């Protein structure tokens, strides 16, 4: 998999929309995500995992809290990943279920989780699936790995190194 672009909205510590041009970062070869604690490095990796499989690795996935608490209450939490997998240019846009203000009356209502899996064909984005399980399965097939394998090998969570080394020996 070669990630090209990542867009995060109301995700993790990012209250608004943040776009990361991974092609620009990798133009000179490899690149390193670095910064102080809390800068959002792990969130970038979590967003990739969430886009691919609707969950994030490690203990953060168990918390089930992906939305930024500081986001505007009307802003949908969303991750969009563009990546080439098995020679195919794919775009995955995914939102977790979230509580939004009702359009009429008071209180909130739950917006269901959403996914849109698209492929660039002849310069246009063509929808392949809007079903979560189907999109997850297609991504696993394209990657040649399950979510668990991707999380162990590609997106090893912070603090997960010791467990990975124990399993490898």
Beta strands, then each sheet from edge to edge (+ up, - down):
strand 1: 2-11
strand 2: 14-21
strand 3: 78-85
strand 4: 88-95
strand 5: 98-101
strand 6: 108-111
strand 7: 114-121
strand 8: 124-129
sheet 1: 2+ 1- 3+ 4- 7+ 8-
sheet 2: 5+ 6-
end
